[in-house]
Amino acid sequence: MEYEHYLQGGVFFDEGDEEEILLTFIYFVLAGLALFDPYLNPVERRRIRDGAQSGAQWVVELINGHRDRIFDNLRMEAPLFLQLCDLLIERGYWEPHPTGRVGIHESLAICLLCLSHNERHRVLAERFQRTTETTDRHLRRCLRSLVRLGRDFVRPIDYHTTNPRIQNTWCRAEDRERYRNRHDGLSQNILAVCDHNMRFTYVRVGWEGSAHDSRILKDVLLDPNCAFPWPPEGKYYAVDAAYTNMSGFMAPFRGARGTQQERAARTLFNRRHASLRNIIEHTFCVLKKRFSILKGPMQNYLMATQNNIVLACCALHNFMRDNVPNDAYVVEEETIAAQADNINHVVDQMAGAEPLDMSPQGIAGWNEFRSALANSMYYHQH
């Protein structure tokens, strides 16, 4: 520039400026270390979960408190809760965590509180004074233990005294497309069988909600690894109209074609068939009343965890049916069933499994048997 020569002898760049900036940065780093280093500045950290009552203490208070408290929170009374804890340990289904900080009673209480009230993990963490990671880990471990227990309880007891029913039902799921059902909701399809005592004898989970009921049943029947409990010869499952009427599976009539007598016989058959099959409706009603997590929508669990939730609920249901057959939920549903159904059912006692016959001739023969059964009901209704 033309005026730059008017200033002479001045110092435009000072090497001390860079040294001063470097020293300032070093002082700042040292001050940060002195402020945040626990050895140089020992500041006591405060826990997030700093409640006065721990989760283990709360569980002990429930066990020793009023019987309604533990039933309202965990859906079972104290003696049954302690019996379940001992059973899981005796059969080796529950193994303590290496840290040993959470025992069987607290771990099972976390699981039951989640299943019974569909609580979020942050709510469970606050209730039991644990981190969300610890709560989730013990929830999944306890679910796996209950699924192992279900192998001992979800099974047929005696086919000579029970006539099972079969149904597909829905529970909320995570996948967006494969699990979208006909109601435009996200769900998984569950194949379940129950007996007259409102006990589950077979449960199959994992099918997407878009799958048809008959397709699931056919896949289960043809898969030898599914270990489906076949009814003995002379007995059959009462299924709904979504299934094919075939040997061993009695479905209701569709439509009301034929003569007046044939229509009357089919109407009577369908009414008694529905009355017989309503037991599984009441069974699922008890299951969902007791474990509201099945009502949905579920949290963002992985599909494997959602399957374990359903199986664990069915195992707990059978465990409580075997030990406390007249609890509040069952008595309520049995009262409703007694008001809607006063028909006595007679079941013949026969043994031996009946082979599967899905051929057109076998289905036609089974349809003739159903028609003969309907006509027999019509002639002997009085």
VOPAGU-2260 file (C-alpha; in pm, 1 decimal, decimal comma):
REM VOPAGU-2260
SITE   aa  ch    i         X         Y         Z
SITE  MET   A    0       0,0       0,0       0,0
SITE  GLU   A    1     111,9     356,7     -56,5
SITE  TYR   A    2     102,5     449,0     314,1
SITE  GLU   A    3     296,6     149,5     448,2
SITE  HIS   A    4     629,8     330,7     450,5
SITE  TYR   A    5     502,5     599,2     685,7
SITE  LEU   A    6     532,7     366,2     981,2
SITE  GLN   A    7     882,0     249,8    1053,0
SITE  GLY   A    8    1044,4      59,4    1333,8
SITE  GLY   A    9     724,9    -100,7    1466,7
SITE  VAL   A   10     697,6    -472,9    1564,3
SITE  PHE   A   11     401,2    -634,3    1392,5
SITE  PHE   A   12     453,1    -996,3    1509,0
SITE  ASP   A   13     552,3   -1097,9    1860,9
SITE  GLU   A   14     668,6   -1456,5    1930,1
SITE  GLY   A   15     548,3   -1419,0    2291,1
SITE  ASP   A   16     184,6   -1421,7    2175,2
SITE  GLU   A   17     200,5   -1789,0    2072,4
SITE  GLU   A   18     367,6   -1886,8    2398,2
SITE  GLU   A   19     100,6   -1702,5    2595,5
SITE  ILE   A   20    -177,7   -1885,6    2409,5
SITE  LEU   A   21      -9,1   -2221,3    2471,5
SITE  LEU   A   22      32,9   -2146,5    2842,1
SITE  THR   A   23    -330,1   -2040,4    2867,2
SITE  PHE   A   24    -442,3   -2373,8    2711,9
SITE  ILE   A   25    -221,0   -2569,8    2951,5
SITE  TYR   A   26    -362,1   -2381,5    3249,2
SITE  PHE   A   27    -714,6   -2454,2    3128,1
SITE  VAL   A   28    -643,5   -2826,6    3096,4
SITE  LEU   A   29    -485,0   -2841,4    3440,9
SITE  ALA   A   30    -779,0   -2655,7    3592,8
SITE  GLY   A   31   -1019,0   -2904,4    3433,4
SITE  LEU   A   32    -824,5   -3196,4    3572,3
SITE  ALA   A   33    -818,1   -3041,4    3916,1
SITE  LEU   A   34   -1190,9   -2978,7    3900,7
SITE  PHE   A   35   -1308,8   -3317,5    3771,3
SITE  ASP   A   36   -1038,2   -3559,1    3886,7
SITE  PRO   A   37   -1177,7   -3749,7    4190,2
SITE  TYR   A   38    -825,8   -3780,9    4334,7
SITE  LEU   A   39    -747,0   -3410,4    4315,3
SITE  ASN   A   40   -1098,7   -3289,1    4392,4
SITE  PRO   A   41   -1288,6   -3563,6    4581,0
SITE  VAL   A   42   -1654,2   -3478,3    4518,2
SITE  GLU   A   43   -1909,7   -3738,4    4630,9
SITE  ARG   A   44   -2122,2   -3867,4    4342,6
SITE  ARG   A   45   -2492,6   -3904,7    4407,8
SITE  ARG   A   46   -2673,0   -4214,7    4290,2
SITE  ILE   A   47   -2971,0   -4174,6    4060,0
SITE  ARG   A   48   -3168,0   -4451,7    4231,4
SITE  ASP   A   49   -3135,9   -4313,0    4583,0
SITE  GLY   A   50   -3468,6   -4428,2    4726,5
SITE  ALA   A   51   -3490,8   -4521,5    5091,5
SITE  GLN   A   52   -3638,6   -4866,2    5015,5
SITE  SER   A   53   -3458,6   -5110,0    4787,3
SITE  GLY   A   54   -3631,2   -5354,0    4556,8
SITE  ALA   A   55   -3549,3   -5651,6    4778,9
SITE  GLN   A   56   -3694,9   -5472,0    5080,4
SITE  TRP   A   57   -4012,5   -5392,3    4886,9
SITE  VAL   A   58   -4054,9   -5759,2    4791,4
SITE  VAL   A   59   -4009,6   -5864,3    5156,6
SITE  GLU   A   60   -4270,5   -5607,6    5256,8
SITE  LEU   A   61   -4513,8   -5751,7    5001,5
SITE  ILE   A   62   -4455,8   -6106,5    5125,3
SITE  ASN   A   63   -4509,9   -6012,6    5488,5
SITE  GLY   A   64   -4784,5   -5757,7    5423,4
SITE  HIS   A   65   -5154,8   -5789,6    5353,3
SITE  ARG   A   66   -5249,2   -6067,6    5112,0
SITE  ASP   A   67   -5423,4   -5824,9    4875,5
SITE  ARG   A   68   -5108,7   -5617,6    4823,7
SITE  ILE   A   69   -4898,8   -5892,8    4670,9
SITE  PHE   A   70   -5198,3   -6023,8    4474,8
SITE  ASP   A   71   -5269,3   -5681,6    4326,5
SITE  ASN   A   72   -4904,5   -5630,2    4229,9
SITE  LEU   A   73   -4784,2   -5978,7    4133,3
SITE  ARG   A   74   -5117,5   -6157,8    4062,5
SITE  MET   A   75   -5049,1   -6432,8    4317,7
SITE  GLU   A   76   -5046,9   -6466,4    4693,8
SITE  ALA   A   77   -4732,2   -6494,4    4905,4
SITE  PRO   A   78   -4731,8   -6875,6    4961,3
SITE  LEU   A   79   -4770,1   -6941,6    4588,6
SITE  PHE   A   80   -4501,9   -6683,1    4507,3
SITE  LEU   A   81   -4255,2   -6850,3    4744,3
SITE  GLN   A   82   -4349,1   -7192,4    4607,8
SITE  LEU   A   83   -4277,0   -7075,1    4253,3
SITE  CYS   A   84   -3937,5   -6937,7    4358,9
SITE  ASP   A   85   -3844,6   -7267,3    4525,7
SITE  LEU   A   86   -3964,7   -7464,2    4223,6
SITE  LEU   A   87   -3750,2   -7265,7    3981,9
SITE  ILE   A   88   -3442,9   -7322,0    4198,7
SITE  GLU   A   89   -3506,1   -7690,3    4270,9
SITE  ARG   A   90   -3549,5   -7781,2    3904,2
SITE  GLY   A   91   -3251,1   -7573,4    3798,9
SITE  TYR   A   92   -3450,3   -7340,7    3575,0
SITE  TRP   A   93   -3319,8   -7026,2    3744,5
SITE  GLU   A   94   -2950,8   -6970,5    3798,3
SITE  PRO   A   95   -2819,2   -6679,9    4008,8
SITE  HIS   A   96   -2631,0   -6403,8    3832,9
SITE  PRO   A   97   -2251,8   -6407,4    3890,3
SITE  THR   A   98   -2270,6   -6075,8    4075,5
SITE  GLY   A   99   -2534,0   -6211,5    4312,3
SITE  ARG   A  100   -2688,6   -5869,5    4366,2
SITE  VAL   A  101   -3040,8   -5963,7    4255,8
SITE  GLY   A  102   -3192,7   -6276,4    4409,7
SITE  ILE   A  103   -3466,4   -6503,9    4284,2
SITE  HIS   A  104   -3742,9   -6325,0    4475,0
SITE  GLU   A  105   -3657,5   -5981,7    4338,1
SITE  SER   A  106   -3593,9   -6114,1    3986,2
SITE  LEU   A  107   -3928,7   -6294,9    3975,9
SITE  ALA   A  108   -4105,3   -5991,6    4119,8
SITE  ILE   A  109   -3961,3   -5774,9    3839,9
SITE  CYS   A  110   -4093,3   -6020,5    3581,1
SITE  LEU   A  111   -4439,0   -6060,3    3737,5
SITE  LEU   A  112   -4485,9   -5686,7    3783,1
SITE  CYS   A  113   -4397,5   -5630,0    3417,0
SITE  LEU   A  114   -4630,5   -5904,7    3291,0
SITE  SER   A  115   -4918,5   -5812,0    3520,0
SITE  HIS   A  116   -4920,1   -5436,2    3459,2
SITE  ASN   A  117   -4719,4   -5392,3    3136,4
SITE  GLU   A  118   -4489,2   -5151,6    3317,7
SITE  ARG   A  119   -4215,5   -4963,2    3136,0
SITE  HIS   A  120   -3858,0   -5045,4    3224,7
SITE  ARG   A  121   -3797,6   -4701,7    3373,0
SITE  VAL   A  122   -4091,7   -4754,0    3607,3
SITE  LEU   A  123   -3954,4   -5094,7    3706,5
SITE  ALA   A  124   -3608,0   -4947,3    3756,9
SITE  GLU   A  125   -3749,2   -4680,6    3987,4
SITE  ARG   A  126   -3959,4   -4932,0    4179,4
SITE  PHE   A  127   -3670,6   -5176,0    4238,2
SITE  GLN   A  128   -3397,8   -4908,9    4258,1
SITE  ARG   A  129   -3196,9   -5068,3    3978,8
SITE  THR   A  130   -3064,3   -4944,8    3648,5
SITE  THR   A  131   -3275,8   -5001,7    3339,2
SITE  GLU   A  132   -3006,6   -5234,0    3201,7
SITE  THR   A  133   -3015,7   -5449,3    3517,0
SITE  THR   A  134   -3396,1   -5455,4    3511,0
SITE  ASP   A  135   -3408,1   -5563,3    3146,1
SITE  ARG   A  136   -3142,0   -5829,6    3195,2
SITE  HIS   A  137   -3317,5   -5994,1    3487,9
SITE  LEU   A  138   -3655,7   -5969,3    3315,1
SITE  ARG   A  139   -3526,0   -6164,6    3016,7
SITE  ARG   A  140   -3347,2   -6418,9    3238,3
SITE  CYS   A  141   -3663,0   -6479,9    3440,1
SITE  LEU   A  142   -3870,9   -6516,5    3122,5
SITE  ARG   A  143   -3637,0   -6787,6    2998,8
SITE  SER   A  144   -3670,2   -6965,7    3333,9
SITE  LEU   A  145   -4049,4   -6957,2    3313,5
SITE  VAL   A  146   -4042,5   -7090,0    2956,5
SITE  ARG   A  147   -3838,4   -7386,9    3080,6
SITE  LEU   A  148   -4093,0   -7434,7    3356,8
SITE  GLY   A  149   -4368,9   -7433,1    3095,3
SITE  ARG   A  150   -4237,3   -7760,9    2954,5
SITE  ASP   A  151   -4355,6   -7926,5    3276,1
SITE  PHE   A  152   -4694,9   -7755,0    3299,3
SITE  VAL   A  153   -4816,6   -7686,9    2943,3
SITE  ARG   A  154   -4910,2   -8042,1    2845,3
SITE  PRO   A  155   -5215,5   -8269,3    2842,2
SITE  ILE   A  156   -5299,7   -8429,3    3175,6
SITE  ASP   A  157   -5566,0   -8689,1    3091,4
SITE  TYR   A  158   -5748,2   -8721,6    2759,8
SITE  HIS   A  159   -6001,3   -8956,6    2918,7
SITE  THR   A  160   -6157,4   -8679,1    3122,9
SITE  THR   A  161   -6104,4   -8375,7    2898,7
SITE  ASN   A  162   -6211,0   -8280,6    2551,0
SITE  PRO   A  163   -5969,5   -8011,7    2429,3
SITE  ARG   A  164   -6039,4   -7706,2    2219,7
SITE  ILE   A  165   -5814,6   -7526,1    1980,9
SITE  GLN   A  166   -5802,4   -7163,6    1871,3
SITE  ASN   A  167   -5578,7   -6899,1    1722,8
SITE  THR   A  168   -5547,0   -6569,0    1901,6
SITE  TRP   A  169   -5335,5   -6255,7    1859,6
SITE  CYS   A  170   -5071,5   -6077,0    2064,6
SITE  ARG   A  171   -4895,0   -5759,4    1960,5
SITE  ALA   A  172   -4565,7   -5793,6    1769,8
SITE  GLU   A  173   -4286,6   -5582,5    1627,3
SITE  ASP   A  174   -4258,6   -5652,2    1250,5
SITE  ARG   A  175   -4431,7   -5404,8    1022,4
SITE  GLU   A  176   -4540,3   -5600,4     718,0
SITE  ARG   A  177   -4530,6   -5972,9     784,4
SITE  TYR   A  178   -4706,3   -5924,3    1118,0
SITE  ARG   A  179   -4984,9   -5699,6     989,7
SITE  ASN   A  180   -5318,1   -5879,9    1035,0
SITE  ARG   A  181   -5653,7   -5835,4     862,4
SITE  HIS   A  182   -5751,3   -5566,9    1114,6
SITE  ASP   A  183   -5452,6   -5356,4     993,2
SITE  GLY   A  184   -5279,6   -5404,3    1327,9
SITE  LEU   A  185   -4939,1   -5549,1    1410,7
SITE  SER   A  186   -4963,7   -5884,5    1583,7
SITE  GLN   A  187   -4836,6   -6239,0    1597,6
SITE  ASN   A  188   -5060,5   -6541,8    1560,7
SITE  ILE   A  189   -5067,2   -6800,8    1838,5
SITE  LEU   A  190   -5199,2   -7154,6    1812,6
SITE  ALA   A  191   -5329,5   -7267,8    2152,2
SITE  VAL   A  192   -5509,4   -7576,0    2282,0
SITE  CYS   A  193   -5688,8   -7596,0    2616,1
SITE  ASP   A  194   -5897,8   -7848,9    2806,6
SITE  HIS   A  195   -6212,9   -7834,7    3018,4
SITE  ASN   A  196   -6011,0   -7723,9    3322,8
SITE  MET   A  197   -5901,0   -7404,3    3145,6
SITE  ARG   A  198   -5544,8   -7532,4    3121,1
SITE  PHE   A  199   -5327,7   -7488,5    2815,5
SITE  THR   A  200   -5215,3   -7821,5    2673,7
SITE  TYR   A  201   -5027,7   -7686,1    2370,8
SITE  VAL   A  202   -4905,3   -7340,5    2267,0
SITE  ARG   A  203   -4730,1   -7249,0    1943,0
SITE  VAL   A  204   -4596,0   -6893,7    1901,5
SITE  GLY   A  205   -4401,0   -6698,3    1642,9
SITE  TRP   A  206   -4633,8   -6694,1    1341,2
SITE  GLU   A  207   -4697,6   -6356,8    1181,9
SITE  GLY   A  208   -5041,8   -6202,2    1216,7
SITE  SER   A  209   -5105,7   -6220,2     840,9
SITE  ALA   A  210   -5091,4   -6603,4     843,9
SITE  HIS   A  211   -5424,2   -6786,6     818,4
SITE  ASP   A  212   -5528,9   -7007,9    1106,9
SITE  SER   A  213   -5566,8   -7322,4     896,2
SITE  ARG   A  214   -5220,9   -7272,3     746,5
SITE  ILE   A  215   -5065,4   -7261,3    1092,6
SITE  LEU   A  216   -5248,8   -7574,2    1204,1
SITE  LYS   A  217   -5151,3   -7762,8     889,2
SITE  ASP   A  218   -4786,0   -7666,6     933,5
SITE  VAL   A  219   -4791,7   -7782,1    1296,2
SITE  LEU   A  220   -4957,4   -8113,1    1209,0
SITE  LEU   A  221   -4710,9   -8193,2     931,4
SITE  ASP   A  222   -4402,7   -8094,8    1131,5
SITE  PRO   A  223   -4288,2   -8385,8    1350,7
SITE  ASN   A  224   -4072,8   -8152,2    1559,0
SITE  CYS   A  225   -4377,9   -7960,5    1685,4
SITE  ALA   A  226   -4489,2   -8255,0    1904,5
SITE  PHE   A  227   -4856,5   -8173,5    1864,2
SITE  PRO   A  228   -5072,9   -8369,4    2114,0
SITE  TRP   A  229   -5298,3   -8585,0    1898,7
SITE  PRO   A  230   -5641,1   -8667,9    2039,7
SITE  PRO   A  231   -5704,6   -9038,2    2104,4
SITE  GLU   A  232   -5924,9   -9237,9    1872,7
SITE  GLY   A  233   -6287,8   -9139,3    1912,3
SITE  LYS   A  234   -6206,8   -8790,6    2042,2
SITE  TYR   A  235   -6156,3   -8465,5    1856,2
SITE  TYR   A  236   -6071,8   -8099,3    1896,8
SITE  ALA   A  237   -6356,6   -7848,6    1879,6
SITE  VAL   A  238   -6225,8   -7582,4    1638,8
SITE  ASP   A  239   -6381,9   -7269,8    1492,8
SITE  ALA   A  240   -6498,1   -7213,9    1136,0
SITE  ALA   A  241   -6155,0   -7090,8    1023,8
SITE  TYR   A  242   -6025,9   -7449,1    1024,2
SITE  THR   A  243   -6100,3   -7735,5     789,6
SITE  ASN   A  244   -6340,8   -7996,1     921,7
SITE  MET   A  245   -6123,2   -8308,7     912,9
SITE  SER   A  246   -6046,5   -8616,4    1115,8
SITE  GLY   A  247   -5974,5   -8519,6    1476,2
SITE  PHE   A  248   -6085,5   -8157,8    1429,4
SITE  MET   A  249   -6457,3   -8080,4    1450,6
SITE  ALA   A  250   -6558,5   -7747,2    1294,9
SITE  PRO   A  251   -6911,0   -7596,7    1292,9
SITE  PHE   A  252   -7136,3   -7596,2     988,5
SITE  ARG   A  253   -7113,6   -7303,9     750,0
SITE  GLY   A  254   -7437,2   -7160,3     620,0
SITE  ALA   A  255   -7787,1   -7304,0     665,1
SITE  ARG   A  256   -7863,0   -7492,5     344,9
SITE  GLY   A  257   -8083,1   -7798,6     314,0
SITE  THR   A  258   -8429,2   -7891,2     432,0
SITE  GLN   A  259   -8590,6   -7739,1     736,5
SITE  GLN   A  260   -8496,7   -8041,5     946,0
SITE  GLU   A  261   -8134,9   -8029,0     827,8
SITE  ARG   A  262   -8113,1   -7657,1     901,7
SITE  ALA   A  263   -8257,1   -7711,3    1248,9
SITE  ALA   A  264   -8012,0   -7994,4    1316,6
SITE  ARG   A  265   -7714,0   -7786,6    1200,8
SITE  THR   A  266   -7828,0   -7486,8    1405,3
SITE  LEU   A  267   -7854,6   -7704,4    1716,0
SITE  PHE   A  268   -7512,2   -7856,4    1643,2
SITE  ASN   A  269   -7349,7   -7514,1    1597,6
SITE  ARG   A  270   -7504,9   -7383,5    1918,0
SITE  ARG   A  271   -7376,5   -7674,6    2124,2
SITE  HIS   A  272   -7043,6   -7664,3    1944,5
SITE  ALA   A  273   -7002,7   -7296,0    2029,9
SITE  SER   A  274   -7105,3   -7364,4    2387,9
SITE  LEU   A  275   -6841,8   -7636,4    2411,1
SITE  ARG   A  276   -6570,3   -7426,3    2249,9
SITE  ASN   A  277   -6635,9   -7116,3    2458,8
SITE  ILE   A  278   -6405,1   -7253,5    2726,4
SITE  ILE   A  279   -6100,8   -7132,2    2535,2
SITE  GLU   A  280   -6252,7   -6785,7    2506,6
SITE  HIS   A  281   -6286,3   -6777,8    2885,1
SITE  THR   A  282   -5933,6   -6917,0    2923,6
SITE  PHE   A  283   -5782,1   -6636,4    2717,6
SITE  CYS   A  284   -5999,8   -6384,3    2898,2
SITE  VAL   A  285   -5855,0   -6501,3    3231,9
SITE  LEU   A  286   -5504,0   -6496,1    3083,9
SITE  LYS   A  287   -5533,2   -6138,1    2958,6
SITE  LYS   A  288   -5699,7   -6014,7    3277,2
SITE  ARG   A  289   -5419,0   -6158,5    3484,1
SITE  PHE   A  290   -5135,9   -6049,1    3251,6
SITE  SER   A  291   -5232,0   -5721,0    3090,2
SITE  ILE   A  292   -4912,3   -5712,7    2882,8
SITE  LEU   A  293   -5090,2   -5950,3    2641,7
SITE  LYS   A  294   -5357,5   -5691,0    2569,0
SITE  GLY   A  295   -5096,8   -5486,9    2384,0
SITE  PRO   A  296   -4942,5   -5290,0    2246,9
SITE  MET   A  297   -4618,3   -5442,9    2373,8
SITE  GLN   A  298   -4303,6   -5243,9    2422,6
SITE  ASN   A  299   -4017,6   -5257,7    2173,8
SITE  TYR   A  300   -3912,4   -5610,0    2263,5
SITE  LEU   A  301   -3731,2   -5834,6    2021,1
SITE  MET   A  302   -3941,3   -6108,7    1862,5
SITE  ALA   A  303   -3773,0   -6378,1    2073,0
SITE  THR   A  304   -3858,2   -6188,6    2390,7
SITE  GLN   A  305   -4219,8   -6144,1    2279,4
SITE  ASN   A  306   -4246,4   -6519,2    2222,5
SITE  ASN   A  307   -4105,2   -6584,8    2568,0
SITE  ILE   A  308   -4356,1   -6342,8    2719,9
SITE  VAL   A  309   -4649,9   -6537,0    2574,0
SITE  LEU   A  310   -4507,1   -6875,6    2675,2
SITE  ALA   A  311   -4421,0   -6752,4    3024,5
SITE  CYS   A  312   -4776,1   -6622,1    3076,3
SITE  CYS   A  313   -4922,5   -6956,8    2968,9
SITE  ALA   A  314   -4684,3   -7144,2    3199,7
SITE  LEU   A  315   -4777,1   -6919,8    3493,8
SITE  HIS   A  316   -5146,2   -6962,7    3412,2
SITE  ASN   A  317   -5119,6   -7342,5    3427,2
SITE  PHE   A  318   -4906,9   -7327,1    3741,9
SITE  MET   A  319   -5173,7   -7121,8    3917,3
SITE  ARG   A  320   -5454,9   -7340,9    3784,7
SITE  ASP   A  321   -5286,4   -7649,0    3930,4
SITE  ASN   A  322   -5217,8   -7494,2    4270,1
SITE  VAL   A  323   -5500,5   -7239,9    4314,9
SITE  PRO   A  324   -5787,9   -7361,6    4095,0
SITE  ASN   A  325   -6040,4   -7113,7    4239,2
SITE  ASP   A  326   -5866,0   -6779,1    4227,1
SITE  ALA   A  327   -6056,6   -6455,9    4168,9
SITE  TYR   A  328   -6010,0   -6438,9    3790,8
SITE  VAL   A  329   -6116,0   -6798,3    3726,9
SITE  VAL   A  330   -6420,4   -6774,5    3955,7
SITE  GLU   A  331   -6534,5   -6463,1    3771,5
SITE  GLU   A  332   -6505,1   -6627,3    3429,7
SITE  GLU   A  333   -6666,3   -6950,9    3547,2
SITE  THR   A  334   -6961,8   -6749,0    3672,1
SITE  ILE   A  335   -6998,0   -6586,6    3331,2
SITE  ALA   A  336   -6966,6   -6924,2    3160,1
SITE  ALA   A  337   -7227,0   -7082,5    3388,0
SITE  GLN   A  338   -7476,1   -6812,7    3302,0
SITE  ALA   A  339   -7424,2   -6857,3    2927,5
SITE  ASP   A  340   -7385,2   -7233,0    2915,8
SITE  ASN   A  341   -7591,3   -7490,8    3105,4
SITE  ILE   A  342   -7536,9   -7783,4    2871,4
SITE  ASN   A  343   -7386,3   -8103,3    3008,5
SITE  HIS   A  344   -7139,0   -8275,0    2781,8
SITE  VAL   A  345   -7079,3   -8647,5    2784,2
SITE  VAL   A  346   -6744,6   -8770,8    2651,7
SITE  ASP   A  347   -6675,1   -9138,3    2584,8
SITE  GLN   A  348   -6355,0   -9281,5    2725,2
SITE  MET   A  349   -6150,9   -9431,8    2446,9
SITE  ALA   A  350   -5777,4   -9476,0    2400,6
SITE  GLY   A  351   -5537,0   -9483,4    2109,0
SITE  ALA   A  352   -5430,0   -9208,7    1868,5
SITE  GLU   A  353   -5615,2   -9157,0    1543,9
SITE  PRO   A  354   -5396,7   -9106,5    1231,3
SITE  LEU   A  355   -5421,2   -8784,2    1035,8
SITE  ASP   A  356   -5631,1   -8811,0     719,6
SITE  MET   A  357   -5637,5   -8488,3     516,0
SITE  SER   A  358   -5736,2   -8656,2     190,0
SITE  PRO   A  359   -6063,0   -8555,2      18,6
SITE  GLN   A  360   -6209,6   -8895,4     106,7
SITE  GLY   A  361   -6112,4   -8853,2     472,0
SITE  ILE   A  362   -6258,4   -8502,3     490,2
SITE  ALA   A  363   -6578,4   -8620,4     320,7
SITE  GLY   A  364   -6608,8   -8905,1     568,8
SITE  TRP   A  365   -6558,1   -8666,5     858,9
SITE  ASN   A  366   -6826,8   -8434,8     717,0
SITE  GLU   A  367   -7068,4   -8727,1     708,4
SITE  PHE   A  368   -6982,0   -8806,7    1069,6
SITE  ARG   A  369   -7052,4   -8445,6    1166,1
SITE  SER   A  370   -7389,3   -8453,7     988,8
SITE  ALA   A  371   -7480,5   -8780,9    1161,7
SITE  LEU   A  372   -7382,6   -8628,3    1495,2
SITE  ALA   A  373   -7598,3   -8322,9    1425,5
SITE  ASN   A  374   -7897,0   -8538,3    1332,0
SITE  SER   A  375   -7850,7   -8745,1    1647,6
SITE  MET   A  376   -7851,8   -8426,7    1856,1
SITE  TYR   A  377   -8168,4   -8311,1    1682,1
SITE  TYR   A  378   -8358,0   -8637,7    1737,3
SITE  HIS   A  379   -8253,4   -8669,9    2101,7
SITE  GLN   A  380   -8278,3   -8306,7    2208,9
SITE  HIS   A  381   -8596,0   -8377,3    2407,7
